[in-house]
Amino acid sequence: MDKVTQMYGTNVFNEQTMRQRLPKETFKELEKTIQDGKPLNIKIANAVAHAMKVWAIEKGATHFTHWFQPMTGVTAEKHDSFINPQDDGTVIMEFSGKELIKGEPDASSFPNGGLRATFEARGYTAWDPTSYAFIKNGVLCIPTAFCSYTGFALDKKTPLLRSMEAINKQALRIVKLFGHDDVHSIKTTLGPEQEYFLVDRKYYEQRKDLIYTGRTLFGAMAPKNQEMEDHYFGTIKSRVQAFMNDLNEELWKLGISAKTEHNEVAPAQHELAPVFSTTNIAVDHNQLTMEIIQRVAKQHDLVALLHEKPFEGINGSGKHNNWSISTDTGINLLEPGDTPYENAQFLLFLTAIIKAVDEHQDLLRLAVATAGNDHRLGANEAPPAIISIFLGDELTAILESIENDTPYDTIGKELMKIGADVLPKFTKDTTDRNRTSPFAFTGNKFEFRMPGSALSVAQPNIMLNTVIADVLDEFADYLETSQDFEADLHTLIQNTLKEHKRIIFNGNGYDDSWVSEAQKRGLLNLKTTVDALPYSILPENIELFERQGVLMKDEIVSRYEIMMEEYTKVLNIEALTMIDMVKKQILPAILKFEKELADTALLKRSLTETLPASYELQTLESISYFMEQAYAALKDLEIKVKELHVIDDFEIAASFVRDMVIPAMAALRQPCDQLEMLTDTNYWPFPTYGKLLFGII
């Protein structure tokens, strides 16, 4: 057996391990519980907990934790040891079924949008048995959902699991109409591609902006950036390859199927992509992937930057959300089949997605809205902030022939009739891959390209699952009462395409003309987080989530408040960091360089009046000009931050940040970057873009 096969999943309490360690009947009961989604019998829970504890201790674990995903965007864990003191002064190692199933962390200290007060601190974590327990840093980690004492979801996993159940319920209704009585469950699948930057740790540690905010708040362009297009898929540097090798091993031990690795477009940028897995497991794995990327990087004296825009002027980092939907019998519902009914089923699901994306552009846009991602979207490196669907020319032509009852060329000039014709054999990706599309069909899946690299992919998948489930619900209501299924199916698909074709766009999303074209079509262009988030609390959107049982009104409102406050907090930290760097580093460094220039000019004049000091004097003049600009901009930003700090209303505060603080930050950066280009490198107080981007040898 090869090394990879031997190590893969060794730190996971997976199905194979459970089969080996659990009594046969216990394993069957656990398997049935997982499949049916029912509460775990305490007797079975105790048996599972005992086996899990023994396995974990054999792996060197002394503690366990309920590993959960609060609204911070990162994971949380509280470690408890297995020890249980005895009367004789010794200890025994114990772990009960109750401890496995439920924990009680403080619920008031996490972002909760007003759902919990300090005196209402109790919260619960509940085991998600569909996601395997694992060992990380010598601790047994049990994936859990996190909710308040009153039952409100305080995390990202709970609504994700609810959304998966919603789409399972509605999609099952649809496939039953096509005679698939053998299908018992339908799951969405996910393959999130993860982009990141690597910089040398010694340079990172000299930059307050990277330490406090994850991105550079100052930095003039290096002489070379990405214009030579030589980094993308280029030879991986030895130091980076060593990091990638260790990263793969750590991920494989956790059962994370890291598959693809390569250099990305920007210098110092890289990408990792896994094999598809069930959505909630893929979300868990991506959270672990981000954590482990950063941890392994430090072991190589590197730092991994997951921010969406660490460097001005070069590509930022995204996280492409490859989404599909499959039955427990192995049918990918976004894969056209070979029979008329398989084709009709594919077209119905495709049409449902088109309708869902068109009707709920606002929800998909706000699902990826963060302060960091605002730098990326629409910046000619990522999809625009306008939602559209790319289908490719061939599939678009097929849909147009159905919509208009006109012949499709490759099938003998005959009209296509749903349920009677087999789709022409179109291959995957029949047109060039459209990197400018936010939501692109790529053969048997959709690639949602808008999420930022630091984002938890729970949020976009909650939205996708919910809005598509709602349309499937509507379609099922209509078709279940049909007296002529094939005719009504054809009419449903045809009418839906006519009503929602505006969302289909196969052109260049970076072209300025698309903005005006999208406006003519009535598509939303929500440029910033503050523009997008208020759509979450529209009455029709609250009704949608309640109708599908994914989020209650109070949960939606709390999430809106949390995300708006997070936006303000992130920008406040960035503004304070800029002020600190300018006052304590940039201006003092410039003053020292000015003094050297002035002293040199005076020395030249004292030696001889004919010895020119033009460089010194002209540089001093330019530096003085930009120093005055920088100082004025610094004072203005300080005033704006003080004004922000007295605003109590979170909505007004977020709008003030967007309209006043961000422009003030940009006004401060511009003269400071000019000063960097005028200043001797020996005086500039922190590493430049050249060192950060090309410093890994």
N, C-alpha and C positions, 0 to 999 in steps of 0.2 A: 504494500500500500504506500502511495507517495506521501510526501510531507504535508501537502495541502489537505488531502483527504483525511489524513490522521488528525490534523489540528482543527478542521472545520467543525464548529459547533461544540467544541470541548468545554466551553464555559457557559453552556446553555442547558437548562433542564428541559430538553426538547422531547418530542414524542418518542424517539428511540430510547432515550434515557429513562423515561417514564415506563415504557414497556418492560425494560430490564429490571426496574427497581420497585414497581408497584405490583401488588397481587393482581392477577388477571381480572378478577371481578371489579376491583377498585378502578383499574385502568378503564375498563369498559364503561363504568358508571361516570367517570370523569369525562370520557370522550363524549358520552351521550349528553352530559350537562353542557359541554362546550357547544355541541351541535345545536341543541335546543334552546340555549341561552337561558336556562333556568338556574335558580339558586343552588349552590352546592350543599348537599347534605353534610352536616357537621361531622358525622362518622367518617365519611369519605375525605372531608377536608383534613381531619386529624391524620389519616393515613398518608395523604399527599404531603402534608407538612412534615411529618416524620421522615419520609423518604427524601424530601427536598433538603432537610437539615443535615441528614447523614451525608448526602452527596456534597453539599456545600462545605461541610467541615473537612471532608476528604480533600477538597480543593483548596483548603487553607483558610476558609472564611471563618470569622469569629462573630460577625455581626450580620444583621439583615436590615433591609429598609423597604418601605413602600415607595417606589419610584414613580413620581407623577409629574404632570406638566401643567403647572399653574399659569395664570394669565401674564406671567413675566416674559414668556417666550422661550425660557430655558427650563431645564428640569429641576426638580427639588427632591431632596432625600433627607430623612432623619434616621440615623443609625441606632439600632438597639442590639445589644449583644445577646447571644444565645444563653448566657450563664444564668443559672438560678441558684442562689446561695442556699446551703443546707445548714441545719442546726449544728453539725459537727465542725463547721468552719470550712468545709469544702464546697465546691460548686458542681452542678451537673449542667449539661447542655440541653436546653429544651426549646421547642418551637411548636406551638399548638396550631390547630386548624383555625381557631378564632383569630390568632395573630396573622395567619396567612390571609384570611378573608378580609379583615377589616383593621384599619389603623385610625388613630385620632390625633392628627396634627392640628396646630393652631390655625384656624381659618381666617382670623382677623388681620394677620400680618402680611398676607398676600394681597395683591390687587383684587378688589372685589366690587368696585363700583357702587359702594353703599349697601351691598347685600349683607355685610357683616360689620358690626361694630366691635370695639375692643372688648366690651363686656359680653359680647356674643361670640366668643372665640372658638367654640367647638366646631370642628369639621371632621369629615370622614374620608378615608381612602378605601376604595373597594377594589379587590383583585380583579383584573381582566384576564381570565384564564385562557383567552384566545391568543394572548401574547406571552410567549414563554419567559419564565424567570431566568436570570442570568447572573453571573458573577463579574463584578467590575471593581478593580482595586481592592480585592479581598473581601468584598461585601456582597451578600446575596441580595440582588435587586428584584423586587416583585412589581411588575408593571400594574399600575392601578389608576382608577378614576378618582377624582377629588370633588367632593360636594360639601355643602354646608349642612349644619344640623337640621335646617328646615328643608333640605332636599334640593336647593339650587345648585346648579353646576358652577363650580369655581375654576374649572380647568378647560383645556382644549380637547381632551380625550372623550369626556362624557358626551358632548354634542356630536363629536365625530362618530362615536358608536351609535348614537341615535339616528344620525343621518344615514349610516350604512344599513340600519334596520329599515328605515323609511324607503330607501331605494330597493332593498330586497323585497319588501312587501309589494310595492307597486310593480316592479319588474316581473315578479312571479305571476301577477295577474295577466300581464301581457303575454308571457311565453306560454301560459296555459291555453290562451286563445289560439295559439299555433300548434296545439296538440302535444306539448312537452310535459306530459303528466309525470314523467320520471324525474323532473327537476324539483328539488326540495329547497334549494337556497341559491341566491345570486349575490355575488360579491363584487365590489369594485376593486380594481387592482391599481397599483401605483409604482412607478419607477422614477424617483426624483433624482435628477442630475445635480450634483453639487459643485459649484465653482468657488474658488478661493484664491487668495494671494499668499505667497510666502516671502518674508523679508528676513534679513539677518537680525538676530536677536539684539546684537550690540547696537545696531542703528535704531531699532524699535525703542529700546530703553532710553534713548536720548531725545525722544519726541513725546512731549506731554499730550499732544493731540491724539496720537495713536493710542497711548496708554488710557486716556480718559474717555475717548469717543470712538475709537476704532477706525478713524479716518484722518487724513491729513487736512488740517484747516488752513494751512499755508503751504506753498510750494510752487516755484516756477517750473515751467516745463524743462525737461532735460533735452540736450541736443538731439538725442534719438529717443523715439517712443515706439509706437507700433506701426509706423508708416511703411516699414520695409516688409511687413507681413511675413516675417521669418520665424516668429515664435510659435504660431499656431501649428500644432502637430509636429513641431521641431524636435530635434534630439533632446532628450531630457538630461539635464546636468546630473553628474554623478551624485552630488550631495542631495539633490532633490529625489533622485531615484532611490537612494538609500532610505530617505524618509518614507517614500511611497511603499517600499518593500515592507518596512516595519508597520506602516499603517495598515496595509493589506492583512498582515498576520493578525494584528489586534482585532480587526473587523471580522475576519474569518473565524477566529476563536469564538466570537459572539454570534456566529451564524448569520452575519451580514454579508450578503453575496456581492461584495465589491467586484465589479467586472471590468470596467473600462477606466483607464487613466491616460491623460495626455496634457500637453501644454495647451493653454487657451490663447486667445488672440493677443491680449496685452502682455508685455514683459512681466515676468514673475507671477503670472496667473496660470492656474491649473484647474483641471476638472476631474471628478470621480463620478462614475455612474454605476448603480447596482442593477441586478436583475429584478424584474417585477415581483412584487409580493402583495398579499392582501393589504388593503389601505391602512388599517390601524397598525399593523405590524410594520409596514413601510414607514409610517410616521414615527413610530418608536425608534426604528433603525436609523432614520435620518437625524433625529435628535442625538442619538449616540454617536453617529458619524461625525457630526459637527464637534462634539466634545472631544472625541478621540483624535480628530485631525489636529486640534489645538494642543492636546497633551503630547502627542507623538512629535509634533513640530518642535516643542521645547526641548525634547530629548536630543534633538539634532541642532540645538542652538539656533533654531528658527522660530519665527512667530507666524501663525496662520491668521490672516485677516479675512473675516467673513462679512465685513460691511459691504453693502451694495455699491458703494462708491468710495473706495479708499484713496483714490488719486484723481485729481481734477485733470480733464483733458484726455484721459485714456479710458478704455472700456471698463465698466463696472462688472459686478458679478451677479448672476441670476441663479435660479434654481428651477430648471424646467420640470414641470409637473406632468409626467406622462401618465394619462388616465385611461382606463378601459373598464369593461364590465363583463363578467363571465359567470356561467352557471356551474353548479357543482358536478355536472356531467362533462365538463371540459369544453363547453361551447363559448367562444368569444363572440359576444353579441354585436361587436363592431366589425366582424369578419363576414363579408358576403359569402353565402354558401353556394352550392351547385344546383339547388332546386328552386322552383318559383317561390315556395313558401319560406325557404331560408332567406331568399333575396328580399321578400316582402317584410320579413321580420327585421332584417338589417335596416331596410329603408325606414321602417317605422321608428326604430330606436334612433337612427340618424336624424330623422325629422324632429323627434322629440327633443334631441339635444340642440338642434338649430333654434327651435322655438324657445327653449329654456334660456339659452344664451342671449337671444334677442330680447326677450321680455325682462330678463334680469341682469342686464349689463351693469347696472348699479351695484348689485351684490357681488359680482365677480370682480369689479374694479376695487371695491372697498375691501375685499378679501385679501388684497395684496398691498393695501395702503399702509405705508410706514414712512417716517421721516427720511430714512435712508433710501428707500425705493423711489422717493420723489426725485432724487438726483438722476435716476436711471431712466424711468419711463419717458419715452418720447425724445430721448437724447441721441438719436441716430446710432444707437448701439443695442437698444432693447426695443421691444414692441412699443408702439405709441400708447398713450393713456386711453385711447379709443378702442373699445372692444370690437373685434370682428372675427369672422371664421374664415379660414383658408381650407378649401376642399380640393383644389387642383382643377385643371381645365376639364379633364375627362369626367370626373364624378359630377362636377357642376353641370356639364352638358347633359348628363343622364337625368339629373334632377330637373333641368329645364324642359327636357322632352316630356317628362311626367307632368310637370306643372302646366305645360301648354298643349298637351295632347298632340305633340308633333313627333315625326319620326326621328329616331336616333340612328345616325349613319351606319354604324357597324352591325346593325341587326336587320339588314335587308329592307330598309325604308319602311318598316312597320311600326305602328304605334305600340308603345310599351304599356302593358296593362298589368297592374299590380296583382300578384297571385296567379298570373298566367304565363308571364315571361321570365326567363332566366336572364339576370343581368349580364351584359357583355363582360368578358374577362378583362378587367382593368387591373394592372399590376400596382403594387405598393409604390407610393411616391412617383406617380407617373409624370409629374412635373418637378422642376427644381424645388428643393426644400425652401420654403418661404420663411427666412429667419426674421422677417419684419412682421409676421403675423402673431397676434397675441394668443390665438387659439387655432391650431392647425391640425387637420386630419392627416395622419401619417400611415395609412394603410389599414391598421386594425386598432388604432388608439388615437386619442387627441393629446396634443402637446400644448399645455397651457404654459406659455413662456413668460408670463408677467411676474410670478413670485420672485422676490429678492433672495439673495443668498443666505441671509441671516434669519429668514422667516421660518416659523414652524409651518410645515405644509398641512397641518391639521386644518387651518382656517380655509384655504382655497378648496380643500376637498369636502369640508362641511358644506360650503356653498354649492359646489358642483353637485354633490349627491342630493341635496335638498331641492334645488330648483329643477333638476331632471326628474326626481321622484314626483314632484308636484305635477309636471306635465304628463308623466306616465299615468298618474292617478286620473287625470282628466281624460286621457286617451282610453284608458280601461273602462271608465264610466260610460263612455260613448259606445265602444265596441262590444261591451258585454250585453248590451240591449239590442244589438243589431239583428235585423231580420235577413239581411243579405251581406254577410261578412266581407266578401271580396269587393263588392261594389262600395260599401261604406269605408272600407280600408283605403281603397283607391281615392275616394273623395276626401277622406281625412288627410292623407298625405299631400294630395294635390292642393287643397285649400290652405294647409299649413305652410307649404312652400310659398304660395302666393303672398301670404300675409307676413312672412318673416324672411324673405330672401334678401332684404336690405342688409342683413348682418353678414352676408357672404361677400367676401372681398379677396380676390386672388392677386391683387396688384402689390405695389411697393408701399408699405405702410410708413416709410420714412419720407416719402415725397410730400412736399407742402400742399400739393393739390388734393391729397387725401383728406386733409383737415376740412377743407371747404366741401368736398364731396360727402364726407361723413355728416357734416352739418345739414346738407341738403336731404340726406337720408333720414335725418332725425335721430342720429346716434349720439350718445352722450360723450362729452369730452371733459372728464373730471381730472384736472391737471394735478391737483394736490390731495394729500390726505385729508385736509380740512374740507375740501370740496366734496370728497367721496363719503366720508363717514356718516354725515347726517342722513343719508339714504337708508341706513340700517334701521332707523326708528320711524320710518314712514309707516302709517297704519297698515297698508297692504302688505308690506314686508313682514311686519310683526304677525299678521294673520297667516301668512304663508308658513312661517316657522312653527307657529302654534298648530296649524292644521296638520302638518307633517310630524308633529311631536318631537321636534328637534330642539327648540328653545322656547321658553316661556317669555312673556313680555318683560318681566323683571330681569331676566337673564340677558335679554337683548339690550335693554336700556343700560344695564351695568357694564356690558362689554363696550358699548358706545362711549360711556364716560371713561372707562379704563384706557381705551385706545386714544381718545382725544388728550387725556392727561399725559399719556406716555409721549405723544408727539411733542407736547409743550416741554416736558421734562428733558427729553433728548436735546432739543434745540437750546434750552436754557443752559444745559451742561456745556454744549458746544460754544455758546456765546461767552460763558464765564471762562472757558479754557482759552479762547482767543484773547480775551482781555488780559488774562494772566501771562500768556506767552508774549504779547506785545509789550506789556509794562515791565516784565522781569527779564526778558531775553532779547527780543528784537531791538527795541529802542536803546537799551544799554549797549548792545553790541555795535549798533550803528554809530553811537556817540564815540566809542573807542576808535572805530575806523575813521570817522571824521577828524578826530584829533591827529591821527597819523598823517592823513592827507594834508591837513593844515600845517603841521610841523614840517613836513617835507617841502611844501610850497614856500614856507618862510625860510627854510634852510637854503633852498635854491636862490632865493632873492638875496640872501645875505652873502652868498658866495660871489655872485655876479649878477648884474641886472640883465645880462644878455642870455642867461640860462633860463629857458622857458619853463613855466609850471602849468602849462595849459591842461594837461591831463588831470592834475590834482584840482585845479580850480573849477574846471568844467564838471568833474565828478562831484565835487563838493556842492556845486550849484544844483545838479540833478538830485543828489541825495537830500539836500535841504528842502527842495520842492516836494519830494515824495514823503519826507519826514513830516512836513507840515500837514500834508493830506492824511497821513496815517494817524497823526496825533488828533486831528479834528474828527476823523472817523472813529477813533477810539473813544473820545469823549461822547460822541453821539451814541455809540453802542452801549456805553455805560448808562446813559440816560434811559435808553430803551429798555434795558434789563431792569433798572429800578422801577420803571413804569409797569413792566410785566409783573413784578413781584407784589404789587399791590392790587392786582386784579384777582378777584375771588371766583368769578364765574369761569368754569373750565372751557366753555365754548367761546367766550369773549377772549380768553387768554390764548387759545389756539389760533384764533383769527388774528390776534395782535402779533403773534409770532410769525405767522405767514406773511402778513402785510407790512410789518415794521421791523422786526428783529432780523429776519433773514436778509432783507435788502441792506440793513446796516452791517451785517456780517460780511456780505459781499463787498460793500464799500470799503471795509477795513482790509480785507484780503488783497484787493487790487494794488494799492500802493506798497504793501508789504512784500508782495511778490516782485514788484519792480525793484524794491530795495535789495532783495536777494540777488538780482542780476547785476547790481552795481557794486556789491560788497565783496571784498576779498574772502575767499572760502575759509581762510583761517579765522576770520572774525565772525562768520555766520554761526549762530548758536546751536544749530541742530542739523542733522544729515539732510542732504538735498534729495530730490527725486532721483537723480542719477545714481546715488549710492543705494537708495531704497530699492529701486527697480532692477539694478544691475549689480548689486552688491553680493549676490550669491555666486561664488566662484565654483 
